[in-house]
Structure formats: structure tokens, C-alpha cells
Amino acid sequence: MRGFGELEQAIMDVVWVSGEPVTVRAVLEQLNAQRPQPLAYNTVHTVTEILHRKGWLSRAKDGRAFRYQATRSREEYAASLIDQVWESGADRTATLVRLFDEMDADEVAELRAALAARTNGELA
């Protein structure tokens, strides 16, 4: 699996932030509100369908349109990218240390608390 392309990522960001099933029209409106050059409906529809075929979005008929919803969370996506790094043969410890070096003190504290909770069986 590769990471998302630019438009795939933008569409998934809209879907994840929404938290509820969205139409292509709603995604298009959100994307175009942030762009100097508007996207065409068919472009967003095509990429949304590609994300559906790849298994990242589910869809349900709503009148003549479909409503799309993420099948996996943003965190699951990020974890899948990290899995690709591990598959590349990168040194896990060195990579993690490098990532942690980029974290601020609050993020490190959150991570420590999450790891402690996991160790104590509080997180799955």
C-alpha cells in the first residue's frame, strides 16, 4: 500500500473531520472553500469512487446520490504508513527515537501515559 495522493488525502481529511456520511457534493464544497482553483464535481466523484474501491470509504445510497464514510480511522492510516517503514527494513528503535525527538513535552507525556495504560491492561 502506498500513501494517499494529494486529492485522496484531501477527500479523506474532509470525511474524517465530518464524522458522519457525506455526499460528493458536500466534499466538493469543503474542498473548494479552501482552494483558489475550484475542483470539478466529476474529479472529486472519481477519486471518491477510487477510495471506495480501495476499501477506504464505504457508501450507502441516499436518493440519487451516495453518502460516503471512512472505513478506517486517520490513526489506522498513519499506522499503515509506519508499517510500510518497518517493511522497508528500517531500524525500528532508531526510527522511533527520531520520531520522539520531534515531539513536544506534552506529546511525550501523553505517549508515556498511553504506554503505561497499555502496560496495565487499560488499553487494547
N, C-alpha and C positions, 0 to 999 in steps of 0.2 A: 504494500500500500504506500502510495505517495501522499504528501500533504495536499491540501486543497489548493486549487488555483485561486487567483485574486478574487474573481467573481463568486466562485464557490464559497470561499471564506466569508465574503460579504453577505451572501444569502444566509449561510448558516448562522452568522452573528445576529442577523435580524430574527431568525427563527428562535434561536436560543434566548435572546432578550425578551421576545414576546411571551414565551412560556405557555402559549396556547396555539392551537392550529391556526395557520394563516393562509390566505389566498396569495396567488402570484401577484395580483393587483396590489395587495397590502404590502408585500415585499418590495415591489417596484416603487411604490410611493415612498417608502422609507429610504430606499437606496437613492432615489432621485432627489430627495430632500437634501442630501449631503454631497451631491455631485454637480460640478459646473456643466458637464455634458450629460444630458439625460440618456438613460438606457432605454432601449425599445422593449416593449412587453414581450415580444417573441424571444428575445435574447434571454431575459430572466426566466421565462417559461421553459425554454430549452435546458438551461443549466439546472433549474429546479428538478426537471424530469431526470436529468443525468444523476443528480444527487439521490433521487428516489431509486433509480436502477442500481446505484452503488450501495444502497441499503442505509444511507444516512438520513433519509426522510421517509416517513410513511405518508399515505394520503387517503383521504376519505371524500367521497362525492358530497357536494353541497350545492344542490341545484344543478346548474350547468358547469360549475367550476369544481375544483378540488381544494381541500384545505390540507396543508402540509404541516407535519410535526416532526421534530427531531426524534430519531430512534435511539440516539446515544447522546450523552452529555458532552459539553465542552471539555470537561476533565477527562472523559474517556478518550476523546480525540487527542488531547495533549499526551495522554499516557501512551496511545498508539504510536505517536511520533517518537516518544522516548524509547519504546520497544524497538523501533527501527534503528535507533542509535546502538542499542545493545546488540542487535543482529549484525551490525557492521563490524563488530569485534572491538569496539572502543572499550577502554578500561573503565568499568563501572564506577569504581571508587574515585578515580581521577575526574571523571565527568561530573559526578555528584558534588565533589568538593568544589569544582569550578562553578557549578550552578549555585551552590550555597554561598560562595563568595560574592555573588551578585545580589543576594537577598539582604534586605534591611533588617534591623534588630527585631522589629515587630513580627516580620515574616518568619525569622528564625525561631522566635518564641512560640508562634503558632505551630510551626512544624514540630518543635520539641514536645509541645502539649499533645499534638495528634499522635506522635510516635509513642509517647508514654501511655496514652489511652489505648492504643492498639496493643501494646505490650501487656496491658492489664486486661485485655479482652473486651474493652468497651467499644471498639470499632471493628467493623467487619472488613 
